[in-house]
Amino acid sequence: MFITFFKMNEFYLILAVSTVLMGMVFAGLAISILVKKNGRFPVTSIGRNKEMQKRGITCVKHDEMLCRGKPGNRTSCCG
């Protein structure tokens, strides 16, 4: 009986710690959105990232569309 009680207390302790940590992560993300310029994260999508475009890095999906010559090719693989 004591072992079962101890395991349940251990479960609730782990649950509480993980909930607090997840809350801190979400709060940190919310604060970073509020603090950053325009409230946006850096663009990581290749099709919309100006620095990657300057370096000639292209999206694989876009390259695939160009190679296959599918109708309705877009200039970007985003969207």
KEDRENMI-569452 format. One record per residue: residue in three letters; x, z, y of N, C-alpha, C, O in turn. Coordinates in Angstrom, 1 decimal, decimal comma. Atoms other than C-alpha are relative to their C-alpha. Example, Ala and Ser with C-alpha at 12.3 -4.5 7.8 and 13.67 -1.06 7.14 Angstrom:
<atoms>
<atom sevo="ala" n_px="0,9" n_pz="0,0" n_py="-1,2" ca_px="12,3" ca_pz="7,8" ca_py="-4,5" c_px="0,9" c_pz="0,0" c_py="1,2" o_px="1,9" o_pz="0,7" o_py="1,2"/>
<atom sevo="ser" n_px="-0,9" n_pz="0,0" n_py="-1,1" ca_px="13,7" ca_pz="7,1" ca_py="-1,1" c_px="-0,8" c_pz="0,8" c_py="1,1" o_px="-0,3" o_pz="0,9" o_py="2,2"/>
</atoms>
This chain:
<atoms>
<atom sevo="met" n_px="0,8" n_pz="0,0" n_py="-1,2" ca_px="0,0" ca_pz="0,0" ca_py="0,0" c_px="0,9" c_pz="0,0" c_py="1,3" o_px="0,6" o_pz="-0,7" o_py="2,2"/>
<atom sevo="phe" n_px="-0,9" n_pz="-0,1" n_py="-1,1" ca_px="2,8" ca_pz="0,9" ca_py="2,4" c_px="0,7" c_pz="-1,3" c_py="0,2" o_px="0,9" o_pz="-1,7" o_py="1,4"/>
<atom sevo="ile" n_px="-0,7" n_pz="1,3" n_py="-0,1" ca_px="4,6" ca_pz="-2,4" ca_py="1,7" c_px="-0,9" c_pz="-1,0" c_py="0,6" o_px="-0,4" o_pz="-1,8" o_py="1,5"/>
<atom sevo="thr" n_px="1,0" n_pz="0,9" n_py="-0,6" ca_px="1,5" ca_pz="-4,4" ca_py="2,5" c_px="-0,2" c_pz="0,3" c_py="1,5" o_px="-0,2" o_pz="-0,7" o_py="2,3"/>
<atom sevo="phe" n_px="0,2" n_pz="-0,4" n_py="-1,4" ca_px="1,0" ca_pz="-2,5" ca_py="5,7" c_px="1,3" c_pz="-0,4" c_py="0,8" o_px="1,1" o_pz="-0,8" o_py="2,0"/>
<atom sevo="phe" n_px="-1,3" n_pz="0,3" n_py="-0,7" ca_px="4,7" ca_pz="-3,0" ca_py="6,7" c_px="0,1" c_pz="-1,5" c_py="0,2" o_px="0,5" o_pz="-2,0" o_py="1,2"/>
<atom sevo="lys" n_px="0,0" n_pz="1,5" n_py="-0,1" ca_px="4,4" ca_pz="-6,8" ca_py="6,0" c_px="-0,9" c_pz="-0,4" c_py="1,1" o_px="-0,6" o_pz="-1,4" o_py="1,8"/>
<atom sevo="met" n_px="1,0" n_pz="0,4" n_py="-1,0" ca_px="1,3" ca_pz="-7,0" ca_py="8,2" c_px="0,6" c_pz="0,3" c_py="1,4" o_px="0,4" o_pz="-0,5" o_py="2,3"/>
<atom sevo="asn" n_px="-0,5" n_pz="-0,3" n_py="-1,3" ca_px="3,0" ca_pz="-5,2" ca_py="11,0" c_px="1,2" c_pz="-0,9" c_py="0,4" o_px="1,3" o_pz="-1,3" o_py="1,6"/>
<atom sevo="glu" n_px="-1,0" n_pz="0,9" n_py="-0,3" ca_px="6,0" ca_pz="-7,4" ca_py="10,7" c_px="-0,5" c_pz="-1,4" c_py="0,4" o_px="0,0" o_pz="-2,0" o_py="1,3"/>
<atom sevo="phe" n_px="0,7" n_pz="1,3" n_py="-0,4" ca_px="3,7" ca_pz="-10,5" ca_py="10,8" c_px="-0,5" c_pz="0,1" c_py="1,5" o_px="-0,2" o_pz="-0,9" o_py="2,2"/>
<atom sevo="tyr" n_px="0,5" n_pz="-0,1" n_py="-1,4" ca_px="2,1" ca_pz="-9,2" ca_py="14,0" c_px="1,1" c_pz="0,0" c_py="1,0" o_px="1,0" o_pz="-0,5" o_py="2,1"/>
<atom sevo="leu" n_px="-1,1" n_pz="0,0" n_py="-0,9" ca_px="5,4" ca_pz="-8,5" ca_py="15,6" c_px="0,6" c_pz="-1,4" c_py="0,2" o_px="0,9" o_pz="-1,8" o_py="1,3"/>
<atom sevo="ile" n_px="-0,5" n_pz="1,4" n_py="-0,1" ca_px="6,7" ca_pz="-12,0" ca_py="14,8" c_px="-1,0" c_pz="-0,8" c_py="0,8" o_px="-0,6" o_pz="-1,7" o_py="1,6"/>
<atom sevo="leu" n_px="1,0" n_pz="0,7" n_py="-0,7" ca_px="3,4" ca_pz="-13,4" ca_py="16,1" c_px="0,1" c_pz="0,3" c_py="1,5" o_px="0,0" o_pz="-0,6" o_py="2,3"/>
<atom sevo="ala" n_px="0,0" n_pz="-0,4" n_py="-1,4" ca_px="3,6" ca_pz="-11,4" ca_py="19,3" c_px="1,3" c_pz="-0,6" c_py="0,7" o_px="1,2" o_pz="-1,1" o_py="1,8"/>
<atom sevo="val" n_px="-1,3" n_pz="0,5" n_py="-0,5" ca_px="7,3" ca_pz="-12,4" ca_py="19,9" c_px="-0,1" c_pz="-1,5" c_py="0,2" o_px="0,3" o_pz="-2,0" o_py="1,3"/>
<atom sevo="ser" n_px="0,1" n_pz="1,4" n_py="-0,1" ca_px="6,6" ca_pz="-16,0" ca_py="19,3" c_px="-1,0" c_pz="-0,4" c_py="1,1" o_px="-0,7" o_pz="-1,4" o_py="1,8"/>
<atom sevo="thr" n_px="0,9" n_pz="0,3" n_py="-1,1" ca_px="3,6" ca_pz="-16,0" ca_py="21,6" c_px="0,6" c_pz="0,3" c_py="1,4" o_px="0,4" o_pz="-0,5" o_py="2,3"/>
<atom sevo="val" n_px="-0,7" n_pz="-0,3" n_py="-1,3" ca_px="5,6" ca_pz="-14,4" ca_py="24,4" c_px="1,0" c_pz="-1,1" c_py="0,3" o_px="1,1" o_pz="-1,5" o_py="1,4"/>
<atom sevo="leu" n_px="-1,0" n_pz="1,0" n_py="-0,3" ca_px="8,4" ca_pz="-16,9" ca_py="24,0" c_px="-0,6" c_pz="-1,3" c_py="0,3" o_px="-0,2" o_pz="-2,0" o_py="1,2"/>
<atom sevo="met" n_px="0,7" n_pz="1,2" n_py="-0,3" ca_px="6,0" ca_pz="-19,8" ca_py="24,0" c_px="-0,6" c_pz="0,1" c_py="1,4" o_px="-0,6" o_pz="-0,9" o_py="2,2"/>
<atom sevo="gly" n_px="0,5" n_pz="-0,2" n_py="-1,4" ca_px="4,4" ca_pz="-18,4" ca_py="27,2" c_px="1,1" c_pz="-0,1" c_py="1,0" o_px="0,8" o_pz="-0,7" o_py="2,0"/>
<atom sevo="met" n_px="-1,1" n_pz="0,2" n_py="-0,9" ca_px="7,8" ca_pz="-18,2" ca_py="28,8" c_px="0,4" c_pz="-1,4" c_py="0,1" o_px="0,7" o_pz="-1,9" o_py="1,2"/>
<atom sevo="val" n_px="-0,3" n_pz="1,4" n_py="-0,1" ca_px="8,5" ca_pz="-21,8" ca_py="27,9" c_px="-1,0" c_pz="-0,8" c_py="0,8" o_px="-0,6" o_pz="-1,6" o_py="1,7"/>
<atom sevo="phe" n_px="1,0" n_pz="0,7" n_py="-0,8" ca_px="5,2" ca_pz="-23,0" ca_py="29,3" c_px="0,1" c_pz="0,3" c_py="1,5" o_px="-0,1" o_pz="-0,5" o_py="2,4"/>
<atom sevo="ala" n_px="-0,1" n_pz="-0,4" n_py="-1,4" ca_px="5,7" ca_pz="-21,0" ca_py="32,5" c_px="1,2" c_pz="-0,6" c_py="0,6" o_px="1,2" o_pz="-1,0" o_py="1,7"/>
<atom sevo="gly" n_px="-1,2" n_pz="0,7" n_py="-0,5" ca_px="9,2" ca_pz="-22,4" ca_py="32,8" c_px="-0,2" c_pz="-1,5" c_py="0,3" o_px="0,2" o_pz="-2,0" o_py="1,3"/>
<atom sevo="leu" n_px="0,3" n_pz="1,4" n_py="-0,2" ca_px="7,9" ca_pz="-25,9" ca_py="32,5" c_px="-0,9" c_pz="-0,2" c_py="1,3" o_px="-0,7" o_pz="-1,1" o_py="2,1"/>
<atom sevo="ala" n_px="0,9" n_pz="0,0" n_py="-1,2" ca_px="5,2" ca_pz="-25,2" ca_py="35,1" c_px="0,8" c_pz="0,2" c_py="1,3" o_px="0,5" o_pz="-0,5" o_py="2,3"/>
<atom sevo="ile" n_px="-0,8" n_pz="-0,2" n_py="-1,2" ca_px="7,7" ca_pz="-23,8" ca_py="37,5" c_px="0,9" c_pz="-1,1" c_py="0,3" o_px="1,1" o_pz="-1,5" o_py="1,5"/>
<atom sevo="ser" n_px="-0,8" n_pz="1,1" n_py="-0,3" ca_px="10,0" ca_pz="-26,7" ca_py="37,1" c_px="-0,7" c_pz="-1,2" c_py="0,5" o_px="-0,2" o_pz="-1,9" o_py="1,4"/>
<atom sevo="ile" n_px="0,8" n_pz="1,0" n_py="-0,6" ca_px="7,2" ca_pz="-29,1" ca_py="37,8" c_px="-0,3" c_pz="0,3" c_py="1,5" o_px="-0,2" o_pz="-0,6" o_py="2,3"/>
<atom sevo="leu" n_px="0,3" n_pz="-0,4" n_py="-1,4" ca_px="6,4" ca_pz="-27,2" ca_py="41,0" c_px="1,2" c_pz="-0,1" c_py="0,9" o_px="1,1" o_pz="-0,4" o_py="2,1"/>
<atom sevo="val" n_px="-1,2" n_pz="0,0" n_py="-0,8" ca_px="10,0" ca_pz="-27,0" ca_py="42,1" c_px="0,6" c_pz="-1,4" c_py="0,2" o_px="1,1" o_pz="-1,6" o_py="1,3"/>
<atom sevo="lys" n_px="-0,6" n_pz="1,4" n_py="-0,1" ca_px="11,0" ca_pz="-30,6" ca_py="41,4" c_px="-0,6" c_pz="-0,8" c_py="1,1" o_px="-1,8" o_pz="-0,6" o_py="1,5"/>
<atom sevo="lys" n_px="0,4" n_pz="0,9" n_py="-1,0" ca_px="10,7" ca_pz="-33,3" ca_py="44,0" c_px="-1,2" c_pz="-0,8" c_py="-0,5" o_px="-1,2" o_pz="-1,3" o_py="-1,6"/>
<atom sevo="asn" n_px="1,3" n_pz="0,7" n_py="0,4" ca_px="7,1" ca_pz="-34,8" ca_py="43,9" c_px="-0,6" c_pz="0,5" c_py="-1,3" o_px="-1,5" o_pz="-0,1" o_py="-1,8"/>
<atom sevo="gly" n_px="0,6" n_pz="-0,6" n_py="1,2" ca_px="6,4" ca_pz="-32,6" ca_py="40,9" c_px="0,1" c_pz="-0,9" c_py="-1,3" o_px="-0,7" o_pz="-0,8" o_py="-2,2"/>
<atom sevo="arg" n_px="-0,1" n_pz="1,0" n_py="1,1" ca_px="7,6" ca_pz="-35,3" ca_py="38,5" c_px="1,4" c_pz="0,2" c_py="-0,7" o_px="2,4" o_pz="0,6" o_py="-0,1"/>
<atom sevo="phe" n_px="-1,2" n_pz="0,0" n_py="0,8" ca_px="10,2" ca_pz="-35,3" ca_py="35,7" c_px="0,7" c_pz="-1,3" c_py="0,2" o_px="0,1" o_pz="-2,3" o_py="0,5"/>
<atom sevo="pro" n_px="-0,7" n_pz="1,2" n_py="-0,1" ca_px="12,9" ca_pz="-37,9" ca_py="35,7" c_px="-0,6" c_pz="-1,0" c_py="-1,0" o_px="-1,1" o_pz="-0,7" o_py="-2,1"/>
<atom sevo="val" n_px="0,5" n_pz="1,1" n_py="0,9" ca_px="11,9" ca_pz="-41,3" ca_py="34,2" c_px="0,9" c_pz="-0,2" c_py="-1,1" o_px="2,1" o_pz="-0,5" o_py="-0,9"/>
<atom sevo="thr" n_px="-0,8" n_pz="0,2" n_py="1,2" ca_px="13,1" ca_pz="-41,6" ca_py="30,7" c_px="-0,3" c_pz="-1,3" c_py="-0,7" o_px="0,4" o_pz="-1,7" o_py="-1,6"/>
<atom sevo="ser" n_px="0,4" n_pz="1,2" n_py="0,6" ca_px="11,3" ca_pz="-44,7" ca_py="29,7" c_px="0,9" c_pz="-1,1" c_py="0,5" o_px="1,1" o_pz="-1,3" o_py="1,7"/>
<atom sevo="ile" n_px="-1,0" n_pz="1,0" n_py="-0,4" ca_px="13,7" ca_pz="-47,6" ca_py="29,7" c_px="-0,6" c_pz="-1,1" c_py="0,9" o_px="0,1" o_pz="-1,5" o_py="1,8"/>
<atom sevo="gly" n_px="0,7" n_pz="1,0" n_py="-0,8" ca_px="11,2" ca_pz="-50,1" ca_py="31,2" c_px="-0,1" c_pz="0,4" c_py="1,4" o_px="-0,2" o_pz="-0,5" o_py="2,3"/>
<atom sevo="arg" n_px="0,3" n_pz="-0,4" n_py="-1,4" ca_px="10,7" ca_pz="-48,0" ca_py="34,3" c_px="1,2" c_pz="0,7" c_py="0,6" o_px="1,1" o_pz="1,1" o_py="1,8"/>
<atom sevo="asn" n_px="-1,1" n_pz="-0,8" n_py="-0,5" ca_px="14,1" ca_pz="-46,3" ca_py="34,7" c_px="0,9" c_pz="-1,0" c_py="0,7" o_px="1,5" o_pz="-1,9" o_py="0,1"/>
<atom sevo="lys" n_px="-0,8" n_pz="0,9" n_py="-0,8" ca_px="16,0" ca_pz="-48,0" ca_py="37,6" c_px="1,5" c_pz="0,0" c_py="-0,4" o_px="2,1" o_pz="-1,1" o_py="-0,4"/>
<atom sevo="glu" n_px="-1,4" n_pz="0,0" n_py="0,3" ca_px="19,4" ca_pz="-46,8" ca_py="36,5" c_px="0,3" c_pz="-0,7" c_py="-1,3" o_px="1,3" o_pz="-1,4" o_py="-1,4"/>
<atom sevo="met" n_px="-0,2" n_pz="0,8" n_py="1,2" ca_px="19,0" ca_pz="-48,2" ca_py="33,0" c_px="-0,1" c_pz="-1,5" c_py="0,2" o_px="0,6" o_pz="-2,3" o_py="-0,4"/>
<atom sevo="gln" n_px="0,2" n_pz="1,4" n_py="-0,3" ca_px="17,8" ca_pz="-51,5" ca_py="34,4" c_px="1,3" c_pz="-0,5" c_py="0,7" o_px="1,7" o_pz="-1,6" o_py="0,5"/>
<atom sevo="lys" n_px="-1,2" n_pz="0,4" n_py="-0,7" ca_px="20,9" ca_pz="-51,6" ca_py="36,7" c_px="1,2" c_pz="-0,3" c_py="-1,0" o_px="2,0" o_pz="-1,2" o_py="-0,9"/>
<atom sevo="arg" n_px="-1,0" n_pz="0,1" n_py="1,0" ca_px="23,1" ca_pz="-51,2" ca_py="33,6" c_px="-0,3" c_pz="-1,0" c_py="-1,1" o_px="0,5" o_pz="-1,3" o_py="-2,0"/>
<atom sevo="gly" n_px="0,4" n_pz="1,0" n_py="0,9" ca_px="21,3" ca_pz="-53,9" ca_py="31,7" c_px="-0,5" c_pz="0,5" c_py="-1,3" o_px="-0,6" o_pz="-0,3" o_py="-2,3"/>
<atom sevo="ile" n_px="0,6" n_pz="-0,6" n_py="1,2" ca_px="19,8" ca_pz="-51,6" ca_py="29,1" c_px="-1,5" c_pz="-0,4" c_py="-0,1" o_px="-2,2" o_pz="-0,1" o_py="0,9"/>
<atom sevo="thr" n_px="1,4" n_pz="0,4" n_py="0,1" ca_px="16,5" ca_pz="-53,0" ca_py="27,8" c_px="-0,6" c_pz="0,7" c_py="-1,2" o_px="0,0" o_pz="1,2" o_py="-2,0"/>
<atom sevo="cys" n_px="0,8" n_pz="-0,6" n_py="1,1" ca_px="13,8" ca_pz="-51,8" ca_py="25,6" c_px="0,0" c_pz="-0,9" c_py="-1,2" o_px="-0,1" o_pz="-2,1" o_py="-1,1"/>
<atom sevo="val" n_px="0,0" n_pz="0,8" n_py="1,2" ca_px="13,9" ca_pz="-52,9" ca_py="22,0" c_px="-1,3" c_pz="-0,7" c_py="-0,2" o_px="-1,3" o_pz="-1,8" o_py="-0,7"/>
<atom sevo="lys" n_px="1,3" n_pz="0,6" n_py="0,1" ca_px="10,2" ca_pz="-53,6" ca_py="22,0" c_px="-0,1" c_pz="-1,2" c_py="0,8" o_px="-0,6" o_pz="-2,3" o_py="0,4"/>
<atom sevo="his" n_px="0,0" n_pz="1,2" n_py="-1,0" ca_px="10,6" ca_pz="-55,9" ca_py="25,0" c_px="0,8" c_pz="-1,1" c_py="-0,6" o_px="0,4" o_pz="-2,3" o_py="-0,5"/>
<atom sevo="asp" n_px="-0,9" n_pz="1,0" n_py="0,6" ca_px="13,5" ca_pz="-57,7" ca_py="23,3" c_px="-0,7" c_pz="-0,7" c_py="-1,2" o_px="-0,6" o_pz="-1,9" o_py="-1,4"/>
<atom sevo="glu" n_px="0,7" n_pz="0,5" n_py="1,1" ca_px="11,4" ca_pz="-58,1" ca_py="20,2" c_px="-1,1" c_pz="-1,0" c_py="0,4" o_px="-1,3" o_pz="-2,1" o_py="-0,2"/>
<atom sevo="met" n_px="1,0" n_pz="0,9" n_py="-0,5" ca_px="8,5" ca_pz="-59,6" ca_py="22,2" c_px="0,6" c_pz="-1,3" c_py="0,5" o_px="0,0" o_pz="-2,4" o_py="0,3"/>
<atom sevo="leu" n_px="-0,7" n_pz="1,2" n_py="-0,5" ca_px="10,9" ca_pz="-62,0" ca_py="23,9" c_px="0,5" c_pz="-0,9" c_py="-1,1" o_px="0,3" o_pz="-2,1" o_py="-1,0"/>
<atom sevo="cys" n_px="-0,5" n_pz="0,8" n_py="1,1" ca_px="12,5" ca_pz="-63,1" ca_py="20,6" c_px="-1,1" c_pz="-0,7" c_py="-0,8" o_px="-0,9" o_pz="-1,9" o_py="-1,2"/>
<atom sevo="arg" n_px="1,1" n_pz="0,6" n_py="0,8" ca_px="9,2" ca_pz="-63,7" ca_py="18,8" c_px="-0,9" c_pz="-0,9" c_py="0,9" o_px="-1,6" o_pz="-1,7" o_py="0,3"/>
<atom sevo="gly" n_px="0,7" n_pz="0,9" n_py="-0,8" ca_px="7,7" ca_pz="-65,4" ca_py="21,8" c_px="-1,5" c_pz="0,2" c_py="0,0" o_px="-2,3" o_pz="-0,8" o_py="0,0"/>
<atom sevo="lys" n_px="1,5" n_pz="-0,3" n_py="0,1" ca_px="4,3" ca_pz="-63,7" ca_py="21,6" c_px="-0,6" c_pz="-0,3" c_py="1,3" o_px="0,0" o_pz="-0,1" o_py="2,4"/>
<atom sevo="pro" n_px="0,7" n_pz="0,3" n_py="-1,3" ca_px="1,7" ca_pz="-64,7" ca_py="24,2" c_px="-0,2" c_pz="1,3" c_py="0,7" o_px="-0,4" o_pz="2,4" o_py="0,1"/>
<atom sevo="gly" n_px="0,3" n_pz="-1,2" n_py="-0,8" ca_px="1,2" ca_pz="-62,2" ca_py="27,0" c_px="1,2" c_pz="0,9" c_py="0,1" o_px="1,0" o_pz="2,1" o_py="0,3"/>
<atom sevo="asn" n_px="-1,2" n_pz="-0,8" n_py="-0,1" ca_px="4,8" ca_pz="-61,0" ca_py="27,2" c_px="0,0" c_pz="0,6" c_py="1,4" o_px="-0,4" o_pz="0,0" o_py="2,4"/>
<atom sevo="arg" n_px="0,0" n_pz="-0,8" n_py="-1,3" ca_px="5,2" ca_pz="-58,4" ca_py="29,9" c_px="1,5" c_pz="0,1" c_py="0,4" o_px="2,4" o_pz="-0,1" o_py="-0,4"/>
<atom sevo="thr" n_px="-1,4" n_pz="-0,2" n_py="-0,5" ca_px="8,3" ca_pz="-57,8" ca_py="32,0" c_px="0,5" c_pz="1,4" c_py="-0,4" o_px="1,7" o_pz="1,6" o_py="-0,3"/>
<atom sevo="ser" n_px="-0,4" n_pz="-1,4" n_py="0,4" ca_px="8,4" ca_pz="-54,2" ca_py="30,7" c_px="-0,8" c_pz="0,3" c_py="-1,3" o_px="-1,9" o_pz="-0,2" o_py="-1,6"/>
<atom sevo="cys" n_px="0,7" n_pz="-0,4" n_py="1,3" ca_px="7,6" ca_pz="-52,6" ca_py="27,3" c_px="-0,8" c_pz="1,2" c_py="0,3" o_px="-1,4" o_pz="1,8" o_py="-0,7"/>
<atom sevo="cys" n_px="0,8" n_pz="-1,2" n_py="-0,3" ca_px="5,9" ca_pz="-49,7" ca_py="29,1" c_px="-1,4" c_pz="-0,3" c_py="0,2" o_px="-1,8" o_pz="-1,4" o_py="0,6"/>
<atom sevo="gly" n_px="1,4" n_pz="0,1" n_py="-0,3" ca_px="2,2" ca_pz="-49,2" ca_py="29,2" c_px="-0,7" c_pz="-0,3" c_py="-1,1" o_px="-1,9" o_pz="-0,5" o_py="-1,0"/>
</atoms>
